[in-house]
Amino acid sequence: MIFNNDDPRARRHKKERLPGVRIIYQDDDVVVVDKDAGLLVIPGHFEDEGTLLDLVETEIGREVLPVHRLDRNTSGLVITAKHADAQRYLSAQFEHHEAGKLYHAIVRGRPADAFTIDKPIQPGKRRKGLSGIDAEGKPSVTQVVTVERFIDFAHLACRPLTGRTHQIRVHLASEGFPLVCDAGYGKGLPLMLSSFKHGYRPKPGRTEPPLISRHALHASRLEIVLPGRQKISIFEADLPKDMAVALKMLRKYNR
């Protein structure tokens, strides 16, 4: 699919501040938000807490319907629907892999400049709630470009061409490049400045805070045809503070 950004309605709108989400676009059919890490999109089986849907509904004063999901600890763009027809129309684009998605990730290791991961994925047989590479799984493809390479880490741009559960996390880990602080597919260790800044010492009486304490993945771009439109609309979300600060420190101390 060829993407374009000549639709004026796809330009970024002024962000409205919400606890946990920022509305970046809405019309009669959809609401597009930039969500913080740590927030569920929809209620889980055993969780009793506020969700992205709850926050959006409180802000706009009406029900919204889920179209797709992000993991709790993945930040970035989520589109929701204001009515069932819009939900079906948008969901079909995700189901048929027609919605374009771009993610930014910080990983451990030194990957190549660009590569494609083509490995089948299916729900994990031994670890409930996780996925794994399996010859009997569904075809899964992720395109990866290295944006920046450091001594021990890298900043990647990832475009999943399919939509399997935890696809980017599974694929990158299978290549030896787990996401920073990914407890599901890596060691889950937080990213600490002391781990790569030689001679680092915390201030007396203070414990060193982590640069990142959740898996470092951000949904930064969404390309989708909105209901009633002919052209693709493009939405973008800047890197969240934790990832931006981590990259700043890596540029300074891990070149």
C-alpha positions in Angstrom: 0.0 0.0 0.0 1.3 3.5 -0.9 0.8 6.0 1.9 0.3 9.7 1.4 -0.2 12.7 3.7 -2.0 15.1 1.4 -5.3 14.9 3.2 -5.6 18.1 5.2 -7.8 16.4 7.7 -5.0 14.1 8.7 -2.9 17.0 10.2 -2.2 16.8 13.9 -4.8 18.7 16.0 -4.2 20.6 19.2 -3.8 18.1 22.0 -6.3 18.1 24.9 -4.7 17.1 28.2 -6.2 14.0 29.9 -4.8 11.8 32.7 -3.3 9.0 30.8 -4.4 10.0 27.3 -4.3 12.9 24.9 -7.0 13.4 22.3 -5.2 14.3 19.1 -8.2 14.1 16.7 -11.9 13.5 16.7 -14.9 13.8 14.4 -18.4 12.4 14.2 -17.0 8.8 13.8 -13.7 8.4 15.6 -11.5 9.6 18.4 -7.7 9.2 18.1 -5.7 9.3 21.3 -2.1 9.1 22.4 -2.0 6.9 25.4 0.6 6.7 28.2 2.3 3.4 29.1 0.6 1.6 32.0 -2.9 2.2 30.8 -5.2 -0.7 29.7 -7.1 0.0 26.4 -10.1 -2.2 27.5 -10.8 -4.0 30.8 -8.9 -7.2 31.4 -10.4 -10.4 32.7 -9.3 -9.8 36.3 -8.5 -6.1 36.4 -10.8 -3.6 38.0 -9.4 -0.3 37.0 -9.9 2.7 34.7 -9.1 2.1 31.0 -8.5 4.2 28.0 -12.1 3.8 27.0 -13.3 5.1 30.4 -11.1 8.2 30.1 -12.2 9.0 26.6 -15.8 8.5 27.4 -15.5 10.8 30.4 -13.9 13.5 28.4 -16.2 13.5 25.4 -19.4 12.6 27.2 -20.4 9.6 25.2 -19.6 5.9 24.6 -16.7 4.9 22.4 -16.0 1.4 21.1 -12.6 -0.4 20.8 -11.1 -0.9 17.3 -7.6 -2.3 18.2 -5.4 -2.7 21.2 -2.0 -1.8 22.5 -0.3 -3.7 25.3 -0.7 -2.0 28.7 2.9 -0.9 28.8 3.1 0.2 25.1 2.5 3.9 24.7 1.2 5.7 21.6 -1.7 5.9 19.1 -5.0 4.2 19.5 -8.1 4.8 17.5 -11.6 4.3 18.9 -15.1 4.5 17.2 -18.1 6.5 18.2 -20.6 4.0 16.8 -20.8 0.4 15.6 -20.6 1.2 11.8 -17.4 3.1 12.3 -16.1 0.3 14.5 -16.7 -2.4 11.8 -15.2 -0.2 9.1 -12.0 0.5 11.0 -11.7 -3.0 12.5 -11.8 -4.5 9.0 -8.7 -2.5 8.0 -6.8 -3.9 11.0 -8.0 -7.5 10.3 -7.0 -7.3 6.7 -3.6 -5.7 7.5 -4.5 -2.5 5.6 -4.0 -0.1 8.4 -0.4 1.2 8.4 1.4 1.2 11.8 4.9 2.4 12.8 6.5 1.8 16.2 9.7 3.1 17.8 11.6 0.7 20.0 14.8 0.8 22.1 16.5 -2.6 22.2 19.6 -4.3 23.5 22.2 -5.3 21.0 23.5 -4.0 17.7 21.2 -4.9 14.8 21.9 -4.4 11.1 20.9 -1.2 9.3 17.6 -2.7 8.0 16.1 -6.2 8.0 12.8 -8.0 7.7 11.7 -10.6 10.2 9.4 -13.3 8.6 8.7 -15.9 11.3 5.3 -17.5 12.2 3.8 -16.6 15.6 1.2 -18.3 17.8 0.1 -18.1 21.4 2.7 -19.6 23.7 2.2 -23.2 24.7 4.1 -22.9 28.0 3.6 -19.3 29.0 0.0 -18.1 29.3 -0.6 -14.7 27.8 2.6 -14.6 25.8 3.3 -15.6 22.2 6.2 -17.4 20.5 7.8 -18.4 17.2 6.3 -21.6 16.0 6.3 -23.3 12.6 2.6 -24.0 13.2 1.8 -20.4 13.9 0.3 -17.7 11.6 2.5 -15.9 9.0 4.0 -12.8 10.6 6.2 -10.2 9.0 7.9 -7.1 10.6 10.1 -4.6 8.7 12.8 -3.0 10.8 15.1 0.0 10.2 17.8 1.0 12.7 17.4 4.7 13.4 20.4 5.0 15.8 23.0 2.5 17.0 24.8 2.8 20.3 27.5 0.6 21.9 25.1 -1.8 23.7 21.6 -0.6 22.5 19.8 0.6 19.4 16.8 2.7 18.5 14.6 1.0 15.9 11.6 1.9 13.7 9.4 -1.1 13.2 6.5 -1.6 10.8 4.5 -4.8 11.4 2.9 -6.0 8.1 0.7 -8.4 10.1 -1.0 -8.0 13.5 -0.2 -10.8 15.8 -0.2 -10.5 19.6 3.1 -9.0 20.8 4.5 -9.4 17.3 7.2 -6.8 17.5 8.3 -7.9 20.9 8.4 -11.6 19.8 10.1 -10.9 16.5 12.9 -8.7 17.9 13.6 -11.0 20.8 13.8 -14.0 18.4 16.6 -12.1 16.5 18.5 -11.4 19.7 17.4 -7.8 20.2 14.9 -7.8 23.1 13.1 -4.6 24.0 14.7 -2.8 26.9 12.9 -3.8 30.1 10.7 -6.4 28.5 9.9 -9.0 31.2 7.9 -11.2 28.8 10.5 -11.7 26.1 13.7 -10.4 27.8 15.2 -10.1 31.2 12.9 -7.3 32.2 15.7 -5.2 33.7 15.0 -1.5 33.9 17.3 0.8 31.9 19.6 2.5 34.4 22.0 5.3 33.6 24.6 3.6 35.8 24.6 0.6 33.4 26.4 2.6 30.7 27.6 5.9 32.2 31.1 5.2 33.6 31.7 6.6 37.0 28.0 7.3 37.7 27.2 7.8 41.3 23.7 8.7 42.7 23.3 11.7 44.9 23.9 10.9 48.6 20.8 9.5 50.2 19.0 8.9 46.9 18.3 5.8 45.0 19.0 5.9 41.3 15.8 6.2 39.3 15.4 4.1 36.1 15.4 5.8 32.8 12.8 3.3 31.6 10.9 0.9 33.7 8.5 -0.6 31.1 9.2 -2.2 27.8 10.4 0.5 25.4 7.9 0.4 22.6 5.8 3.4 21.3 3.1 3.4 18.5 4.2 6.6 16.8 2.3 6.6 13.5 -1.1 5.3 12.3 -2.2 5.4 8.6 -5.9 4.5 8.1 -8.9 5.5 5.9 -11.5 7.1 8.1 -15.2 6.5 7.5 -16.5 8.5 4.6 -13.0 9.4 3.3 -11.3 8.5 0.2 -7.6 9.0 1.2 -5.5 7.7 4.0 -5.3 9.9 7.1 -2.1 9.9 9.0 -1.7 10.5 12.7 1.5 10.8 14.6 2.6 10.9 18.3 5.9 12.1 19.6 8.1 9.8 21.7 7.1 9.8 25.4 9.3 11.4 27.9 10.9 8.2 29.2 12.0 7.0 25.8 13.1 10.5 24.7 15.3 11.0 27.9 16.7 7.4 27.5 17.8 8.2 23.9 19.3 11.5 25.0 21.4 9.7 27.6 22.4 6.9 25.2 23.6 9.5 22.7 25.7 11.2 25.3 27.2 8.2 27.2 26.8 5.1 25.0 28.2 6.1 21.6 
